[in-house]
Amino acid sequence: MAIVCKSAAEIEKMRQSGHIVRQVLDHLRTLVAPGMTTMDLERAAEKKMKELGAKPAFKGYFDYPCVLCTSINDEIVHGIPSEKRTLKSGDIVSIDCGVVLDGYYGDSAITVAVGDDVAPELRKLLDVTEASLYKGIQQVLIGNAVGDVGAAVQEYVEANGFSVVREFVGHGIGTKLHEEPQVPNYGSRGHGTRLREGMVIAIEPMVNFGKPETRVLDDKWTAVTADGSFSAHFEHCVAVTKNGPMVLTQ
């Protein structure tokens, strides 16, 4: 599949869809609290998307049943919202959200600490994962390679004693949720697809407290750490412009 470079007008449309994703995630962040279920978050997200005039990107995608992915503790990505999953103080929950507006996609993720009992080393995991995303974003420059983005993420994560998931990666995005190229959160500088003006990529570090290995649960969606350690996930959509990286999901 060819890489699609977007015009300034298309990037503006993606910025609008990205802005809606950000509003939904900002709203959900304020709701996260002990006693809430992940289905409560799902319903709040669906309502907010409707209010803002966007359609959910995930629901129905390969038959995925919900508008959000909500992944708790050792769940890395693609956790399915459920009435049975109640958040407890000390948990961390990753919320991944995508919308489509006027045919263009936005996709972003945050990980939120639940309550006041989250261990300091888990707060560090969240801080390092989010900071590694921005290390990757800094490499989104014309002429750089996808490997420069991945290497920047990986170097920062591993220097802080955590590990980067290999099986799940970032991606191009535009009129489809997943476009070329793939954007791993690891790699070698100078290697991989070269970044060109107008490309838009979703960079999404998934960082494990323990080892990088993963497995997928029987629901065929939820990916967890193989060693049961906690995992964090942050994501932004970023356009390659002649003025440097433009984050579309701020």
DRENRO-459284 format. One record per residue (C-alpha): residue number from 1; y, z, x. Coordinates in steps of 0.2 Angstrom, whole numbers. Layout:
% residues N
+-----+-------+-------+-------+
:  nr :     v :     w :     u :
+-----+-------+-------+-------+
: NUM :     Y :     Z :     X :
...
+-----+-------+-------+-------+
END
This chain:
% residues 250
+-----+-------+-------+-------+
:  nr :     v :     w :     u :
+-----+-------+-------+-------+
:   1 :     0 :     0 :     0 :
:   2 :    17 :    -5 :     7 :
:   3 :    31 :     7 :    10 :
:   4 :    45 :     6 :    -2 :
:   5 :    63 :     8 :     5 :
:   6 :    75 :    13 :    -9 :
:   7 :    93 :     7 :   -12 :
:   8 :   107 :    19 :   -13 :
:   9 :   107 :    18 :   -32 :
:  10 :    88 :    22 :   -32 :
:  11 :    91 :    37 :   -21 :
:  12 :   104 :    43 :   -32 :
:  13 :    92 :    42 :   -47 :
:  14 :    80 :    52 :   -36 :
:  15 :    93 :    65 :   -33 :
:  16 :    96 :    67 :   -51 :
:  17 :    77 :    70 :   -54 :
:  18 :    76 :    81 :   -39 :
:  19 :    91 :    91 :   -46 :
:  20 :    81 :    94 :   -62 :
:  21 :    66 :   100 :   -52 :
:  22 :    77 :   112 :   -43 :
:  23 :    84 :   119 :   -59 :
:  24 :    67 :   122 :   -66 :
:  25 :    61 :   131 :   -50 :
:  26 :    77 :   142 :   -49 :
:  27 :    74 :   147 :   -67 :
:  28 :    55 :   151 :   -64 :
:  29 :    60 :   161 :   -48 :
:  30 :    70 :   173 :   -59 :
:  31 :    55 :   175 :   -71 :
:  32 :    42 :   180 :   -58 :
:  33 :    37 :   198 :   -61 :
:  34 :    22 :   209 :   -62 :
:  35 :    13 :   207 :   -79 :
:  36 :    18 :   189 :   -82 :
:  37 :     4 :   176 :   -83 :
:  38 :     5 :   159 :   -74 :
:  39 :     4 :   152 :   -92 :
:  40 :    20 :   161 :   -96 :
:  41 :    28 :   151 :   -81 :
:  42 :    20 :   135 :   -87 :
:  43 :    28 :   137 :  -105 :
:  44 :    45 :   141 :   -97 :
:  45 :    44 :   126 :   -86 :
:  46 :    39 :   114 :  -100 :
:  47 :    54 :   121 :  -111 :
:  48 :    66 :   119 :   -97 :
:  49 :    61 :   101 :   -93 :
:  50 :    63 :    96 :  -111 :
:  51 :    80 :   104 :  -111 :
:  52 :    85 :    95 :   -96 :
:  53 :    78 :    78 :  -103 :
:  54 :    65 :    75 :   -90 :
:  55 :    46 :    72 :   -92 :
:  56 :    33 :    82 :   -82 :
:  57 :    26 :    72 :   -67 :
:  58 :     9 :    82 :   -65 :
:  59 :     3 :    83 :   -83 :
:  60 :   -10 :    69 :   -86 :
:  61 :   -10 :    64 :   -68 :
:  62 :   -28 :    61 :   -64 :
:  63 :   -31 :    71 :   -80 :
:  64 :   -22 :    87 :   -73 :
:  65 :   -19 :    98 :   -88 :
:  66 :    -2 :   106 :   -85 :
:  67 :    16 :   103 :   -79 :
:  68 :    15 :   116 :   -65 :
:  69 :     3 :   120 :   -51 :
:  70 :     3 :   139 :   -49 :
:  71 :    -7 :   146 :   -34 :
:  72 :    -9 :   164 :   -31 :
:  73 :   -12 :   173 :   -14 :
:  74 :   -27 :   164 :    -6 :
:  75 :   -24 :   148 :   -17 :
:  76 :   -16 :   135 :    -7 :
:  77 :   -11 :   121 :   -20 :
:  78 :   -16 :   115 :   -37 :
:  79 :   -19 :   131 :   -45 :
:  80 :   -20 :   128 :   -64 :
:  81 :    -9 :   140 :   -75 :
:  82 :   -19 :   151 :   -86 :
:  83 :   -17 :   165 :   -99 :
:  84 :   -30 :   175 :   -88 :
:  85 :   -20 :   175 :   -72 :
:  86 :    -8 :   189 :   -72 :
:  87 :     4 :   192 :   -58 :
:  88 :     3 :   209 :   -49 :
:  89 :    15 :   218 :   -38 :
:  90 :    11 :   213 :   -20 :
:  91 :     5 :   195 :   -25 :
:  92 :    13 :   179 :   -19 :
:  93 :    13 :   164 :   -30 :
:  94 :    17 :   146 :   -25 :
:  95 :    25 :   136 :   -39 :
:  96 :    24 :   117 :   -37 :
:  97 :    34 :   106 :   -50 :
:  98 :    37 :    88 :   -52 :
:  99 :    47 :    78 :   -65 :
: 100 :    51 :    60 :   -69 :
: 101 :    68 :    54 :   -75 :
: 102 :    72 :    36 :   -78 :
: 103 :    57 :    31 :   -69 :
: 104 :    60 :    40 :   -53 :
: 105 :    51 :    56 :   -47 :
: 106 :    56 :    72 :   -40 :
: 107 :    44 :    85 :   -32 :
: 108 :    47 :   102 :   -25 :
: 109 :    38 :   119 :   -22 :
: 110 :    42 :   137 :   -18 :
: 111 :    32 :   152 :   -15 :
: 112 :    39 :   169 :   -22 :
: 113 :    35 :   187 :   -19 :
: 114 :    29 :   197 :   -34 :
: 115 :    37 :   214 :   -36 :
: 116 :    42 :   225 :   -22 :
: 117 :    26 :   229 :   -14 :
: 118 :    23 :   213 :    -4 :
: 119 :    18 :   217 :    13 :
: 120 :    30 :   213 :    27 :
: 121 :    18 :   202 :    36 :
: 122 :    17 :   192 :    20 :
: 123 :    36 :   191 :    18 :
: 124 :    35 :   184 :    36 :
: 125 :    23 :   171 :    30 :
: 126 :    35 :   165 :    17 :
: 127 :    50 :   165 :    28 :
: 128 :    41 :   155 :    42 :
: 129 :    34 :   142 :    29 :
: 130 :    51 :   139 :    22 :
: 131 :    59 :   138 :    39 :
: 132 :    45 :   126 :    45 :
: 133 :    50 :   115 :    31 :
: 134 :    68 :   114 :    37 :
: 135 :    61 :   111 :    55 :
: 136 :    52 :    96 :    48 :
: 137 :    68 :    90 :    38 :
: 138 :    78 :    90 :    54 :
: 139 :    67 :    76 :    61 :
: 140 :    70 :    64 :    46 :
: 141 :    80 :    52 :    56 :
: 142 :    80 :    33 :    57 :
: 143 :    68 :    28 :    71 :
: 144 :    58 :    44 :    72 :
: 145 :    40 :    44 :    67 :
: 146 :    30 :    54 :    54 :
: 147 :    22 :    63 :    69 :
: 148 :    39 :    70 :    74 :
: 149 :    40 :    78 :    56 :
: 150 :    23 :    85 :    57 :
: 151 :    24 :    91 :    75 :
: 152 :    40 :   101 :    71 :
: 153 :    32 :   110 :    57 :
: 154 :    16 :   113 :    66 :
: 155 :    24 :   120 :    82 :
: 156 :    35 :   132 :    73 :
: 157 :    21 :   138 :    62 :
: 158 :     9 :   141 :    76 :
: 159 :    22 :   149 :    87 :
: 160 :    23 :   162 :    73 :
: 161 :     5 :   165 :    73 :
: 162 :     0 :   156 :    57 :
: 163 :   -10 :   140 :    54 :
: 164 :    -6 :   123 :    45 :
: 165 :   -18 :   116 :    32 :
: 166 :   -25 :    99 :    37 :
: 167 :   -33 :    93 :    21 :
: 168 :   -17 :    92 :    11 :
: 169 :    -2 :    83 :    16 :
: 170 :    16 :    77 :    11 :
: 171 :    19 :    59 :     5 :
: 172 :    31 :    45 :     1 :
: 173 :    38 :    47 :   -17 :
: 174 :    49 :    35 :   -28 :
: 175 :    44 :    26 :   -44 :
: 176 :    26 :    34 :   -41 :
: 177 :    23 :    52 :   -38 :
: 178 :    13 :    48 :   -22 :
: 179 :    18 :    33 :   -11 :
: 180 :    15 :    28 :     7 :
: 181 :    16 :    35 :    20 :
: 182 :     6 :    51 :    21 :
: 183 :    16 :    65 :    29 :
: 184 :     5 :    78 :    38 :
: 185 :    11 :    95 :    43 :
: 186 :     4 :    93 :    60 :
: 187 :     4 :    79 :    73 :
: 188 :    11 :    72 :    89 :
: 189 :    29 :    67 :    92 :
: 190 :    32 :    48 :    92 :
: 191 :    15 :    45 :    83 :
: 192 :    13 :    37 :    66 :
: 193 :    24 :    27 :    54 :
: 194 :    42 :    25 :    59 :
: 195 :    55 :    31 :    47 :
: 196 :    67 :    18 :    41 :
: 197 :    83 :    19 :    31 :
: 198 :    79 :    21 :    12 :
: 199 :    62 :    29 :    14 :
: 200 :    60 :    45 :     4 :
: 201 :    46 :    57 :     9 :
: 202 :    40 :    74 :     1 :
: 203 :    38 :    86 :    16 :
: 204 :    27 :   101 :    10 :
: 205 :    21 :   113 :    23 :
: 206 :     5 :   123 :    17 :
: 207 :     3 :   138 :    29 :
: 208 :   -11 :   150 :    30 :
: 209 :   -10 :   168 :    36 :
: 210 :   -27 :   166 :    44 :
: 211 :   -37 :   150 :    49 :
: 212 :   -33 :   133 :    42 :
: 213 :   -49 :   128 :    34 :
: 214 :   -49 :   126 :    15 :
: 215 :   -61 :   123 :     0 :
: 216 :   -59 :   118 :   -17 :
: 217 :   -65 :   128 :   -32 :
: 218 :   -77 :   123 :   -46 :
: 219 :   -62 :   118 :   -57 :
: 220 :   -61 :   103 :   -45 :
: 221 :   -42 :   106 :   -43 :
: 222 :   -38 :   124 :   -35 :
: 223 :   -39 :   123 :   -16 :
: 224 :   -41 :   140 :    -7 :
: 225 :   -42 :   146 :    10 :
: 226 :   -60 :   147 :    17 :
: 227 :   -57 :   164 :    25 :
: 228 :   -48 :   172 :    10 :
: 229 :   -32 :   174 :    19 :
: 230 :   -15 :   171 :     9 :
: 231 :    -6 :   155 :     9 :
: 232 :    12 :   149 :     6 :
: 233 :    19 :   132 :     1 :
: 234 :    37 :   125 :     1 :
: 235 :    42 :   107 :    -2 :
: 236 :    57 :    96 :    -3 :
: 237 :    60 :    77 :    -6 :
: 238 :    70 :    70 :     8 :
: 239 :    78 :    53 :    10 :
: 240 :    81 :    44 :    27 :
: 241 :    99 :    39 :    28 :
: 242 :   110 :    33 :    42 :
: 243 :   119 :    49 :    41 :
: 244 :   103 :    59 :    44 :
: 245 :    91 :    68 :    31 :
: 246 :    97 :    69 :    13 :
: 247 :    88 :    83 :     4 :
: 248 :    86 :    77 :   -14 :
: 249 :    78 :    93 :   -22 :
: 250 :    92 :   105 :   -16 :
+-----+-------+-------+-------+
END
